[in-house]
Amino acid sequence: MLEIVADVHERASGVPEELERLGAHVVMRRLTRGDYVAGPETLVERKTVRDLYRTIVEGRFWRQMHGLREAGSRPILLVEGGSLWLDHRGPVQPAALRGLLLAAGDLGVRVIRSDSPFDSAAWLVRVAERRRASRLEDRPVYAQRPKRRSLIAPAERALSSAPGVSVVAARRLLAHFGSVEAIARATLSELTAVPSIGKARATAIHRLIHDEWPDRRAH
């Protein structure tokens, strides 16, 4: 059975109820970021169109998008509502809103449009199914079955042995820097500049490479 974690504030939206009708097991928790966890590294922020406008006007939109990117390598913004055209006299025009959603996509936040709570639930189930099918590839190498290791390069295996660093995150770092040697020379700020590599992952990688072996002096 699929398990999807929902923030406790989402109960009133009707989406958790629709998820259960679709056969998912919903776990209600208080989430610090996002509204749903649909799989490893997959945090989903659900907003109605009206909520989206309000978030933009109040200056909270990009802070929330940054939080999604920091929390997982596959952030999703799920925009629920039949039309983006709420009020053409408002401070945010639909054309500007569409441009903003495209910019969020350019930064690595996938945008999904939904027309109702049922449609949102259907999207969440589909996302969770895809993440379940690919979970072995995305999990840290030490948690994967041996038969999958042949698909992982040695550099990816080395980096993903750091706590909290998945194979996907390791590949992202290698694509950005080009080699483990270049990653070893990078500063913490340079590591955190890579999308989805937050302070915690950057610190784990830095310690993996630079921390001195505790028994070194004994030998």
Order of alpha helices (4+ residues) and beta strands (2+ residues): beta-alpha-beta-beta-beta-alpha-alpha-beta-alpha-beta-alpha-alpha-alpha-alpha-alpha-alpha-alpha
